[in-house]
Amino acid sequence: MKDTKMQVEAICNGYVIDHIPAGQGVKILRLFNLTDTNQRVTVGFNLPANKGTSKDLIKVENTQISKSQANQLALLAPDATVNEIQDFDVINKHKLSLPDEVENVFPCPNSNCITHGEPVNSLFKIRKVKEQIALKCKYCEKTFTKELVTAQV
């Protein structure tokens, strides 16, 4: 019988973002500018996951991810895990949690906000309302859905 499975090469050092909801991997690549790195980045889209669902996966070699960066991922992939790899072994698994705020990560969707056209970094307070994530801009004080804010990534 012919072996039809292909394996993705393990990485020696770096990190793996696993259990990304299908379709969010591209946004994460943009969020962390992973298309502009000199390191090897392996990406899998729409890979088989549990119970017939799909997931995305990103592996980045010779790079570390901070706890703050990992938690920013929670906006795009709340159930993702970040595995730190050292000498081909997982040395740490980060379960993501929503940060209280994000600064200078996403632009404010309100075109009248002072963060557009002025040297002011965007800053959103994050809260969860009935299982929905809402982001409130510090400057214009408007509240937006996660989908609206992250659509610009």
Beta strands, then each sheet from edge to edge (+ up, - down):
strand 1: 14-21
strand 2: 41-48
strand 3: 54-61
strand 4: 81-86
strand 5: 89-95
strand 6: 101-103
strand 7: 123-129
strand 8: 132-137
strand 9: 143-145
sheet 1: 2+ 3- 1+ 4- 5+
sheet 2: 6+ 7- 8+ 9-
end
